[in-house]
């Protein structure tokens, strides 16, 4: 499946991050992963894109802020994830 820019911010050992990446992998979605375990500029980037984010993963599809793993799964369960991936 062709997809828009999908970006996921993660931390080492995060089960929710693993779950979100597993769903994206199962759909054949290519994504850019930024590990923010040690903080740094990628964490600052994440917070500039999602100022209230305090947990990981934080997922963006194109210009759309999805949220976390549960939000991604909710889109999939509602049948809306494929359309978002196709139209972003």
Kinemage of the C-alpha trace (Angstrom):
@kinemage 1
@onewidth
@group {chain A} dominant
@subgroup {mainchain}
@vectorlist {calphas} color= white
{ca unk a 1} P 0.000 0.000 0.000
{ca unk a 2} L 1.431 3.385 -0.957
{ca unk a 3} L 1.297 5.776 1.921
{ca unk a 4} L 1.965 9.386 2.776
{ca unk a 5} L 4.676 10.367 5.185
{ca unk a 6} L 3.994 8.398 8.341
{ca unk a 7} L 6.066 9.369 11.359
{ca unk a 8} L 6.077 7.580 14.690
{ca unk a 9} L 7.935 8.739 17.790
{ca unk a 10} L 8.888 5.829 20.063
{ca unk a 11} L 10.942 4.808 23.074
{ca unk a 12} L 12.984 1.655 23.610
{ca unk a 13} L 10.996 -1.186 25.177
{ca unk a 14} L 7.601 0.480 24.697
{ca unk a 15} L 4.887 -2.141 24.207
{ca unk a 16} L 2.413 0.368 22.803
{ca unk a 17} L 5.051 1.484 20.276
{ca unk a 18} L 5.588 -2.135 19.256
{ca unk a 19} L 1.838 -2.638 18.836
{ca unk a 20} L 1.463 0.467 16.645
{ca unk a 21} L 4.433 -0.493 14.467
{ca unk a 22} L 3.100 -4.054 14.141
{ca unk a 23} L -0.212 -2.715 12.800
{ca unk a 24} L 1.552 -0.427 10.326
{ca unk a 25} L 3.871 -3.258 9.267
{ca unk a 26} L 0.905 -5.595 8.755
{ca unk a 27} L -0.631 -3.029 6.416
{ca unk a 28} L 2.639 -2.654 4.497
{ca unk a 29} L 2.982 0.985 5.507
{ca unk a 30} L 6.419 2.525 5.340
{ca unk a 31} L 7.102 4.893 8.209
{ca unk a 32} L 9.863 6.931 9.740
{ca unk a 33} L 10.583 6.048 13.338
{ca unk a 34} L 12.215 8.509 15.714
{ca unk a 35} L 13.457 6.972 18.965
{ca unk a 36} L 13.219 9.615 21.687
{ca unk a 37} L 14.356 7.382 24.565
{ca unk a 38} L 17.201 9.747 25.392
{ca unk a 39} L 15.258 12.938 24.644
{ca unk a 40} L 17.054 15.343 22.369
{ca unk a 41} L 15.942 17.303 19.327
{ca unk a 42} L 13.501 14.639 18.070
{ca unk a 43} L 11.631 14.802 21.400
{ca unk a 44} L 11.470 18.580 21.046
{ca unk a 45} L 10.215 18.104 17.468
{ca unk a 46} L 7.490 15.738 18.711
{ca unk a 47} L 6.407 18.226 21.364
{ca unk a 48} L 6.280 21.041 18.827
{ca unk a 49} L 3.974 18.912 16.654
{ca unk a 50} L 1.883 17.604 19.571
{ca unk a 51} L 2.365 20.011 22.506
{ca unk a 52} L 0.291 17.990 24.981
{ca unk a 53} L 1.958 14.665 24.193
{ca unk a 54} L 3.552 13.075 27.237
{ca unk a 55} L 3.550 9.435 26.160
{ca unk a 56} L 4.688 7.397 23.191
{ca unk a 57} L 4.038 6.446 20.555
{ca unk a 58} L 2.954 9.654 18.899
{ca unk a 59} L 1.857 9.031 15.330
{ca unk a 60} L 1.423 11.408 12.411
{ca unk a 61} L 0.045 10.485 8.993
{ca unk a 62} L 0.808 13.250 6.546
{ca unk a 63} L -0.304 16.439 8.268
{ca unk a 64} L -2.787 14.584 10.461
{ca unk a 65} L -1.985 13.998 14.105
{ca unk a 66} L -3.316 10.526 14.930
{ca unk a 67} L -2.242 10.283 18.562
{ca unk a 68} L -1.084 7.076 20.191
{ca unk a 69} L -1.390 3.346 19.666
{ca unk a 70} L -4.984 3.172 20.914
{ca unk a 71} L -5.966 6.002 18.559
{ca unk a 72} L -4.348 4.209 15.622
{ca unk a 73} L -6.170 0.991 16.522
{ca unk a 74} L -9.459 2.870 16.870
{ca unk a 75} L -9.056 4.225 13.330
{ca unk a 76} L -8.395 0.697 12.089
{ca unk a 77} L -11.386 -0.733 13.967
{ca unk a 78} L -13.641 1.992 12.583
{ca unk a 79} L -12.448 1.269 9.042
{ca unk a 80} L -10.957 4.769 8.692
{ca unk a 81} L -7.224 4.053 8.731
{ca unk a 82} L -6.915 2.924 5.109
{ca unk a 83} L -8.714 6.059 3.886
{ca unk a 84} L -6.450 8.268 5.990
{ca unk a 85} L -3.406 6.526 4.604
{ca unk a 86} L -4.689 6.882 1.046
{ca unk a 87} L -5.798 10.500 1.282
{ca unk a 88} L -3.232 12.199 3.496
